[in-house]
Amino acid sequence: MKYTYAYKTSDGKRHEAAMDAESREAVFEALRARGIKAIKVVAADGSKANGATPDDVGQRGRRLVIVALLLLLAVALSGGAAWVVASIAGRRGASSDGAAESFLTSQTRRQVIGDAAIIEKGVATGWADVFEHEGERFLASFAIPGVKAGQRNTTVEEIEAALSRSVEPPPEVGIEARQIMSMVEGMKAEARAYVAAGGTVVGYGKRLTERQDAEIAIYERAKSDFEAAKKSKKSEDELVAYWESLNDRLRNLGIRPVSMEE
């Protein structure tokens, strides 16, 4: 993966460069060996990818996720979509409340890491090349936070059939397929728990749409806030710090980071 890094020379001037490395730590180590103290290192796509395994991605801030989501929705959507949280978390009754809390705090979904072309094709097709059945393709359309799900003509029976089976990735599949299959299996467990707590398959599907729309709104607001910050009188260091704080919040929710160039 390509990483960009920034550093200052003894005269106080800021410089940026790039290098290929396996992780951010590898970049820091290489720079230290050259006597350079980096002030920031980020992946070229704007993330802080640090060589984590797919199962590690999105784990930071587990206990803060529900609080962050509520706060970000309240601020980012200016109250206009507060009903989204209420519709998910405000349903009365012990069983439905438990299902809603589990739904909101799930860490099953995250960004897929790998070949951008493969990921783009998967998002567009519902990962049709990975999954044989429509039920899994439907869930895969909602597996990546903040990414618009495609329109699918999936029946309740096809989703129920997906929930009754498990799909194991064969040894020869790529890392992108392994990640999306892992997420879909996690969503199946989430859906089973939701139904067992008194929900329905149709209700779960509606909540997938609500959650995805809320995450997209959060991402778009973060992108808009960063564009506004770039037009302000912030110094370069202040802008970088603000950009990183925005992306930290997005990563805690499993949503893709805003690119510095956007």
C-alpha positions in Angstrom: 0.0 0.0 0.0 1.2 3.5 -0.7 1.5 5.9 2.2 2.0 9.7 2.3 3.8 11.3 5.2 4.6 14.8 6.3 7.6 16.0 8.3 9.4 19.3 9.1 13.0 20.1 8.5 15.2 22.1 10.9 14.2 25.4 9.3 10.6 24.7 10.2 9.4 24.0 6.7 6.8 21.3 6.1 7.4 18.7 3.5 5.3 15.8 2.2 6.4 12.6 0.4 5.2 9.1 -0.2 6.4 5.5 0.0 5.1 1.9 -0.4 5.0 -0.1 2.8 3.1 -2.9 4.5 1.8 -0.7 7.3 2.0 2.8 8.9 4.4 1.3 11.5 6.7 0.2 8.7 6.7 3.7 7.4 7.5 5.2 10.8 10.3 2.6 11.2 11.8 3.4 7.8 11.7 7.1 8.5 13.3 6.8 11.9 16.1 4.8 10.3 16.7 7.8 8.0 16.6 10.3 11.0 13.2 11.7 9.9 10.4 12.3 12.5 7.1 12.1 10.7 4.2 14.3 12.0 1.6 12.3 10.1 1.4 9.1 8.0 -1.7 8.2 6.2 -2.6 5.7 3.5 -3.1 7.2 0.0 -6.8 6.6 0.2 -7.1 8.9 3.3 -7.3 6.2 5.9 -4.9 5.4 8.7 -4.7 1.7 7.6 -2.1 0.1 9.9 -1.8 -3.4 8.5 -4.7 -4.7 10.6 -6.3 -7.9 9.6 -9.9 -7.6 8.2 -11.3 -8.8 11.5 -9.5 -6.0 13.4 -10.9 -3.2 11.2 -13.6 -1.2 12.9 -13.0 -2.6 16.4 -11.7 0.7 17.9 -14.3 2.5 19.9 -16.5 -0.5 20.4 -18.0 0.9 23.6 -18.4 4.4 22.0 -20.2 3.4 18.9 -23.8 3.8 20.0 -23.0 7.2 21.7 -21.1 8.4 18.7 -23.9 7.3 16.3 -26.5 9.2 18.3 -24.4 12.3 18.6 -23.4 12.3 15.0 -26.9 11.8 13.8 -28.2 14.6 16.0 -25.6 17.0 14.8 -25.0 15.8 11.2 -28.6 15.6 10.3 -29.6 18.7 12.2 -32.5 16.9 13.8 -34.0 16.1 10.4 -33.4 12.4 10.7 -33.5 12.0 14.4 -36.5 9.8 13.6 -34.0 7.2 12.2 -32.5 6.6 15.7 -36.0 6.7 17.3 -37.3 4.2 14.7 -34.5 1.8 15.5 -33.8 2.3 19.2 -37.1 3.8 20.5 -39.4 0.8 20.0 -41.0 -0.3 23.2 -41.0 -3.7 24.8 -38.1 -5.6 26.3 -37.5 -7.9 23.3 -37.6 -5.2 20.6 -35.4 -2.9 22.7 -32.8 -5.6 23.1 -32.8 -6.3 19.4 -32.4 -2.6 18.6 -29.5 -2.2 21.0 -27.7 -5.2 19.5 -28.4 -3.8 16.0 -26.9 -0.4 16.8 -23.8 -1.7 18.5 -22.9 -4.4 16.0 -19.3 -4.3 14.8 -20.0 -6.9 12.0 -19.9 -4.4 9.2 -16.7 -2.5 8.1 -14.9 -1.2 5.1 -13.5 -3.9 2.7 -9.7 -3.6 2.2 -8.1 -4.7 -1.0 -8.3 -4.1 -4.7 -10.4 -1.0 -5.4 -11.7 -2.4 -8.7 -12.8 -5.6 -7.1 -14.6 -3.8 -4.3 -16.3 -1.3 -6.7 -17.6 -4.2 -8.8 -18.8 -6.0 -5.7 -20.7 -3.0 -4.4 -22.3 -2.5 -7.8 -23.4 -6.1 -8.3 -24.2 -7.1 -4.7 -21.1 -9.3 -4.8 -22.8 -11.6 -7.3 -19.4 -13.2 -8.2 -19.0 -14.2 -4.5 -22.4 -15.4 -3.5 -24.5 -18.1 -5.3 -27.8 -17.1 -3.7 -29.9 -13.9 -3.8 -30.4 -13.9 0.0 -26.6 -13.4 0.6 -26.4 -10.9 -2.2 -29.1 -8.8 -0.5 -27.2 -8.8 2.8 -23.9 -8.0 1.0 -25.5 -4.9 -0.5 -25.8 -3.5 3.1 -22.6 -4.9 4.5 -20.3 -1.9 4.0 -21.3 1.1 6.2 -22.1 4.3 4.3 -22.2 2.8 0.9 -25.4 3.1 -1.1 -27.1 -0.3 -1.5 -28.3 -1.3 -5.0 -31.9 -2.1 -5.8 -32.6 -5.8 -5.5 -35.8 -7.8 -6.0 -35.2 -10.1 -3.1 -38.0 -12.1 -1.5 -38.6 -12.8 2.1 -38.2 -16.5 1.4 -34.7 -15.9 -0.1 -33.6 -14.0 2.9 -35.0 -16.7 5.3 -33.2 -19.3 3.3 -29.9 -17.4 3.7 -30.5 -17.2 7.5 -30.8 -21.0 7.6 -27.4 -21.7 6.1 -23.8 -20.8 6.6 -21.3 -20.0 3.8 -17.7 -20.8 4.3 -15.1 -19.2 2.0 -13.1 -21.7 0.0 -9.3 -21.5 0.4 -8.7 -20.1 -3.1 -10.9 -16.9 -2.8 -9.3 -13.5 -2.5 -9.1 -11.3 0.6 -12.0 -9.1 -0.6 -14.3 -12.1 -0.9 -13.3 -13.4 2.5 -14.1 -10.1 4.1 -17.5 -9.7 2.5 -18.4 -13.3 3.3 -17.4 -12.8 6.9 -19.6 -9.7 7.2 -22.6 -11.4 5.6 -22.3 -14.3 8.0 -22.1 -11.8 10.9 -25.2 -10.0 9.5 -27.0 -13.4 9.4 -26.3 -13.8 13.1 -27.5 -10.3 13.7 -30.7 -10.9 11.8 -31.4 -14.2 13.6 -31.0 -12.5 16.9 -33.3 -9.7 15.8 -36.0 -12.2 14.7 -35.6 -14.3 17.9 -36.1 -11.1 19.9 -39.5 -10.5 18.3 -38.6 -8.8 15.1 -39.4 -9.9 11.5 -37.3 -10.4 8.4 -39.1 -7.5 6.7 -38.5 -5.3 9.7 -34.8 -6.2 9.7 -34.6 -5.3 6.0 -36.2 -1.9 6.7 -33.7 -1.2 9.5 -30.8 -2.1 7.1 -32.1 0.7 4.8 -32.5 3.2 7.7 -29.0 2.4 9.1 -27.4 2.7 5.7 -29.1 6.0 4.9 -28.1 7.4 8.3 -24.5 6.4 7.7 -24.4 8.0 4.2 -25.8 11.2 5.7 -23.0 11.2 8.3 -20.4 10.7 5.6 -21.8 13.5 3.4 -21.9 15.9 6.4 -18.3 15.1 7.3 -17.2 15.7 3.7 -19.1 19.0 3.6 -17.6 20.1 7.0 -14.1 19.3 5.7 -14.8 21.3 2.5 -15.9 24.2 4.6 -12.8 23.9 6.8 -10.5 24.0 3.7 -12.1 27.3 2.7 -11.6 28.8 6.2 -8.5 30.5 7.6 -7.2 27.4 9.3 -3.5 26.8 9.2 -2.3 23.7 7.4 -1.6 21.9 10.7 -5.0 22.8 12.0 -6.6 21.5 8.8 -4.8 18.2 9.0 -5.7 17.8 12.7 -9.4 18.5 11.9 -9.3 16.1 8.9 -7.9 13.4 11.1 -10.5 14.0 13.9 -13.3 13.8 11.3 -11.9 10.5 10.0 -11.4 9.1 13.5 -15.2 9.5 14.1 -16.0 8.0 10.7 -13.7 5.0 11.3 -15.3 4.4 14.8 -18.6 3.9 12.9 -17.0 1.7 10.3 -17.6 4.4 7.6 -14.9 5.2 5.0 -12.7 8.2 5.6 -12.9 11.5 3.8 -10.1 12.0 1.4 -7.8 15.0 1.8 -8.2 15.8 -1.8 -12.1 15.9 -1.8 
